[in-house]
Amino acid sequence: MAPSTLTALAEEKTLQASFVRDEDERPKVAYNQFSNDIPVISLAGIDDVDGKRGEICKKIVEACEDWGVFQVVDHGVDTKLVSEMTPCKLLEVLSEAMGLEKEALTKACVDMDQKVVVNFYPKCPQPDLTLGLKRHTDPGTITLLLQDQVGGLQATRDNGKTWITVQPVEGAFVVNLGDHGHYLSNGRFKNADHQAVVNSNCSRLSIATFQNPAPDATVYPLKIREGEKPILEEPITFAEMYRRKMSKDLELARLKKLAKEQQQLKEKEAENEKPKLEAKPLEEILA
Ligand SMILES: O=C(O)CCC(=O)C(=O)O
């Protein structure tokens, strides 16, 4: 019988078949093969307009253009306060980088909705065959993730060809830009393409805080730079953006399932053909 609790699941010796992923979805990089490609940015001094602010903002903007993922450390500030304050600060920085007033991105959200999700990933007997959380981009504006020191968050910026594992940093928040942030910047800032892998040594915990706009907030680029075309044909609501994302995901899953079934059918047919060929006398085959 399948185990009924996560702790029981963590003691399993083999992976249940229902958790096995298609080969193309399986991890390419180990949970603890950490990369330093994702910048770790200290927010200390971000309000110091005549001091460090310019330098900090530059690093944030570059990270958003490059990956859509970065880590922030802000020494001496209470974690709960950081999770409430940081998204506002970051949206200010990105608004200014687009040449807009500080509040532009926050205003475009109409009403910020904060959703907290706790992810628990039990240790896994065959981590190479599965994922803790499949590849995705977050739909909202910006996400703050607090992870333990185990590691397992991975990101790609070349559509899944190569992956990196984000190095856990004590007390840091991983910041992911979401689809809403991506559209509002007309694609200038990347929506982080990410997933979570598991491992056979220890279970892992992460806490994600998603900052989402109101369902009826308008999704359309706030700034279209010279020479650029808008990446959306028309303004839509966030609810509609989410609906389109979900139906695209479902359609992709349907097409993938169909292709897999057709491939399996072909392989079966080829297997059925085999004995007939083998049964032919050699002279007949060579003739
Ligand atoms: O646990 C992680 O590292 C990733 C979590 C995540 O991507 C999510 O909750 O959407």
The ligand as an SDF file (V2000), in Angstrom:
LIG
                    3D

 10  9  0  0  0  0  0  0  0  0999 V2000
   11.1030   25.1820   -3.2710 O   0  0  0  0  0  0  0  0  0  0  0  0
   11.6680   25.8230   -4.1660 C   0  0  0  0  0  0  0  0  0  0  0  0
   12.8770   25.9830   -4.2030 O   0  0  0  0  0  0  0  0  0  0  0  0
   10.8560   26.4210   -5.2900 C   0  0  0  0  0  0  0  0  0  0  0  0
    9.4450   26.7670   -4.8900 C   0  0  0  0  0  0  0  0  0  0  0  0
    8.6690   27.3190   -6.0340 C   0  0  0  0  0  0  0  0  0  0  0  0
    9.1400   27.4840   -7.1270 O   0  0  0  0  0  0  0  0  0  0  0  0
    7.2450   27.6410   -5.8370 C   0  0  0  0  0  0  0  0  0  0  0  0
    6.7200   27.4560   -4.7210 O   0  0  0  0  0  0  0  0  0  0  0  0
    6.6270   28.1070   -6.8490 O   0  0  0  0  0  0  0  0  0  0  0  0
  1  2  2  0
  2  3  1  0
  2  4  1  0
  4  5  1  0
  5  6  1  0
  6  7  2  0
  6  8  1  0
  8  9  2  0
  8 10  1  0
M  END
$$$$
